[in-house]
Every structure is written in structure tokens, then in C-alpha cells.
Amino acid sequence: MKSSNRNTKGLVHLLMAISMKCLGKRNTRLLQRHFSEMTGSNNAQSTIGSSDSNRSPYIPIMITTLTSMSAGIALAFSSCSVSSHASQVRAQERYHYNFVHGQTALVQNGVAWAPSQAPAPVHRAMEAGNALQGKPYKWGGGHASFNDSGYDCSGTVSNILHKAGLLNRTMTSSQFKNYGAPGHGRWITIYARDGHVFMTIAGLRIDTGGTKEDTGPMWKPFSRKTSAFIVRHPPGF
């Protein structure tokens, strides 16, 4: 009996914690009040923590209550999921590079320059991108170490953001869907989906994909389809 009630107490605490995170303080208090009314206790914790003799009559009621609260936890997870989905921003149909003096990067002979007024992290990102030109495509490259003999898509983006001071660990393409803040950035934008990620720095794309075959990290100012991607950016950039 004691073990059963300890498990019940743990479950209630878990439900309340998730409810607090996803449904908010007000709705969590409603769940606590509902539990108290059904058990005849002033609060859920005192009921669960009471002696065996006082606790036993409430077991059937507690089961009913926990069943009701299970519906609450499903709502909580649903609420979190909807909130996360709602915060995502889809990319437009296609990426296009248009050079605008003083606003976008200039690329010549495989070397790119950021506008002079761009913040220091943007210049560092551009320098990191230039340093990757000529590196071959390597599946998993750039993940065991930021410095590698070759790079895949997420290794490329991780390396550049790290060198810019905007990332302290490598990430996968799927993880980049939750990097930073949603939407396009003023200077840096991450395009992420399951299986691929690339980025733009001052409007210029660096990518290992977008062609029939994977390439090493390259500046690619030509158009590519982007409608399947989520766009994210480093806050402030």
C-alpha cells in the first residue's frame, strides 16, 4: 500500500509539473482544486501524504481523479506541441540572391565579403565560410570536431556559427529547426528541415546541397527551392 501511494504521489507531482509548464499556473490550480474536491482534502499533497488508514478510502476516487488528470496531461502536451508549431516560420517558395550594395554580401571568385557596417559576428561568420571553401563533402564531417577534413550540411552550419560566437556545440539538421529565434534574421538565416540545413549570411547562401549531388561547403548565389524549410536566426542578427 505504501509503495502504491508513493507511486501515486509521484505521478500527481509529475502531472502538476507538466501542467504548470504547458497549461499555466491558473489551469494547474484548477486541477489541484478538482483533486481536492473529489478527495475531500484541502490539497492534493496532504491527501496523498496522509496515513494508510485515512488514505485507503480515497483510492477509488484517486484512480478516477488521476484518470481525469491524465486527460489533462494529454491536453498539456498538445498545448506545448501546438505552441511550438505555431512559433515556426516556413520559408518562402524559393531562395534568391540579389546583391544590394551595403546590405548584402558580395562574392567574387569564390570569396565573400560582408557589408562593412555588418556586426562583428557576421564578419566572423563570413570569414568562417570562406575558410570552408574547397573542403569536400564528408558525411558526419564537422561533428566530432569543429575542425575537420570535410563537412556535411549541419557540420558546415555548426562550424560557421561556432566561429562567429553564436553556437557552442554541433547540431544536426533537425535540431536546427529549434535553433535561436523563428523567422528570417537581419544578417543570418538558418534554413532547416529533417535531413538538410543551410544558411545565408548577409543574404548569401552557403550550402552543401541544392544541386543534383552533394558538394562540399560552397557559396551558392543561385536560386534554390526552400518551401520545405523552417527559417530560424540567431537573436539580434
N, C-alpha and C positions, 0 to 999 in steps of 0.2 A: 504493500500500500504506500509506504513512504517513497519507494522508488518511483511508483506510478505518479505520485503527486509532484515529486521533484521534476519529472519529465514534463508534466502538465504546466508547472510553473515556468519552466524554461521555454516551452512553446509559446505561452502567453507573452513572455518578455520579448521573444523574437518577433511575434506578430505586432506588438506595440511599437517596437523599434522600426520595423519596416513601414508601418502605418505612419509613424511620425515623419519619416523621411519622404514618403511619397504622397500621403494624403494630407499632411499638415497637422499642426497641433490641435486645431479645433475638432477635426474629424476623429483624431485619436482619442480625445477626451469623450466624444460621443460613444466610441466603442467601450471605453472604460466604464462609463455610466451605465451602458447597456448590460455589461457584465455584472456590475454591482446590483442592479435592479433584479436580475434573474437569480442571483445567488443570495440576495438579501443581505449582502455585506456592504460596508461603507466604501470599500475599494477592493479592486481585484486582488492586489497583493496580499492584503490581510486575510482574505478568504482562502487563498492558496496556501498561505503560510500558517494556517491555524492548525490545531491539534487534530489527530486522526479521528477522535470521537466527534468533533464538530465538523470535520471535513467530509466524512463519509456520506451524509445525506445529500450533499450537493453534487456528488459525482455525476448522476444522470443529467442534472441541469448544466453542469460544466461541460459535459460532452455536447449538449445541444448548443451551448454558447460558443464553444470552440468551433463547432461546425459553421455557425453563423460568422464567426471571426475569420474562418478560412475563406469565406466569400469575400470578406474584407481584404484579405491579403491578395486575393486574385485581382481585386479592383486596384489595390495599391501598385502591384506590378504592372497592370495595364496602364495606370496613370503615369508611371515612370516611363514606360515604353512610348506612350503617345507623346509625352513631353520631350523625350529625346528625339523622336522622329520629327516632331514639329520644329525643332531647333535646327534641323539640317536644311541646307540650301542646295538645290540642284544647279548644276552648271547649265549654261546656255547650249544650244544645239551644237555650235562649233567654236573652236578657238581660232582667233585671227590675230596676227601680229601686225600692228601699224606703228611705224616709227613716228614719234612726235618729239621734236627737239626739246630737251629739258624735262620731259615727262616719262619717256620710255627709254629702255636700254638700246644701245647701238651695237650691232655685231658686224665685224668685218674680218674676213679670213679666219673664221673660227674663234675669234677673240671678242669678248663682250665688255662693254663699259656701261656702268650705271650713270644716270644723270648726276652732275656734280652736287646738286642740292639734296640728293638722297641721304637718308640717315646712315651712320657708320655700319650698322649690321647689314644693310642692303649692299654696301660696297664689299663687305667681307663675304657675303653670300655669292656675289658676282665673282670675286676672286677665287672662291672655292670651286665654283662651276667651271671657271677657266682651267683650274688645275686638274679637273677630271677629264678634259677633252683628250681624246686619244686612248683612254682606258678602255679595255674590252668589256663586253658584257660577260658577267660571271654570276650564275645563279647562287644566291646567298652571299654574294660579294658585298662587303661593307657592313656586315652584321657582327661577325666575330670581333672585328676591329674596324674603327672608322677609317683607318689607313689600310688599303688592300690593293691587290694587284688588278682587280677588276670589280665591277659593281653591277648589281641588279637595280631595278627601279626604286625600291624602297631604300636600298643601301645608298643610292645616289642622293635622294632627298634627305635622308638622315645625315649624311656626311655634310651636305651644304648647310643645313640648319644648325648642325653642331658647330661648324666653323664660324657661323655667323653669331654664335652665342645664344641660339634660340631653341636648343634641344640638348639634353644631357644623356640620352640613351638612344640606341637604334630602335626603329619601329617598323612594323610590317605595313603593307598597303592597306589592309583592313583597319589597323589601329589608327592610321592617319585620318580615317573618317571622323574621328573624335579629337583630333589634334587642335589645340588653340581655340579659336572662335569661329562660328559659322559665317559663311559668305566670303566674297572676294575681299582681298586686302588692298590697301592703297599701293603697296610696293611688292608684297609677296603673296602668292595664292597657291594653295595646295589643291590639286585635283586628285581625288581618291575614290576608288571602288574596290570591291573584293578582287584581288588578283593583279591590280596595277595602280600605280601612283606616279604622278609627275608634278612639276611645279613651274610657276612663272616668277621671274624676278624682274621687276620694273617692266612687266609686260612681255618679256622674252621667255620662251619655253625652253626648258632643259628636260630631256626625256630619253628613255631607252626604248620606247615604243612609238606607236603611231605610224609605223611602216610595216611592210609585209613580214619582215624579220626583226627580231630584237637587235638593237645595236648597243654599243657602249654609251655612256652619258654624252649627249651632244646637244648643242644649241640648235633648236629646230624652229625657225621663224615661220615655217609654212603651216597652213591650216590643218586641223585635225578634228574629228568628231569627238564631242565631250558630253553629250546628253546623258550618258550613263554615270557620270561622275558627281560626287559630292564636293563642294568647294569649301575650304577652310583657310584660315590665315593666322599668323602669329598676332596676338593682340597688340595693337599700336602700329602695326606695319601692313 
